[in-house]
Amino acid sequence: MISFDYFVHLANYSDGVLYLLMLLFVVEMAVIFDRGWYLRNAIRKGKKILWGISARGKLRRPDLEDLVTMSKGLPEESLLTVALRHFNLIHHYGSARGEAFANRLDEAIFLTTPSLDKRLWILDTIVTLAPLLGLFGTILGMFHAFSILAAPGHNPTSVTGGVADALIATASGLFIAMIGLLGFNAFNNAIEKTIFQLESLKVVLMNRLDGAPVVVEDAAISAAPAAVTKVTA
């Protein structure tokens, strides 16, 4: 177990570089917890919304309004908002081109994607910076270790012990970089899954609004005027 006094000795031996490494580790863990929580919820809740819509027939305005409320804070919110506006456009003007709807959905995906990898550049920077900073701290510690040789009556064990203390900085930098690399790759994979869900949601919404099959209740509503006309005749 490393005592506090020994940690202060190691930090001073690296001329304070170990303090900077500890700060990088704290920032790294904050980014990992923040992005991990957000992307986990985005994938889990987004999948629930996607499968819920795909199991329905033609979407109506109350359905879309409920879906927009359910997707608050999720990447799917922008696409569902576009779908609700498209539905209102059809209601007021009687028709709307499917190509225009698809372009609007693509635009929403393009605008949403940059928010998915927010703050991941910090992890990318730490993965590169931490080993270099650790190596720099080790070099500074080696200066202290070998300066003992210049003193008369030096003890060889002091030199070897100083070298071991100096290498702590490099080991710390490598450890921080490995944790950051694992998180960075995991988040990139999660972002790809989220974008795939958005693309799938785009197709499902187009099918449910522009090319949706008529469900039973829709068929009954549309058949009612024809039946009335036939009876009147």
Buried (B, 14 or more C-beta within 10 A) or exposed (E): EEEEEEBEEBBBBBBEBBBBBBEBBEBBBEBBEEBBEBBEEBBEBBBEBBEBBBEBBBBEEEBBEEBBEBBEEBBBBBBBBBBBBBBEBBEEEEEBEEEEBBEBBBEBBEEBBEEBBEBBEBBBBBBEBBBEBBBBBBBBBBEBBEEBEEEEEEEEEEBEEBBEBBBBBBEBBBBBBEBBBEBBEBBBEBBEBBBEBBBBBBEBBBBBBBEBEEEEEBEEEEEEEEEEEEEEE
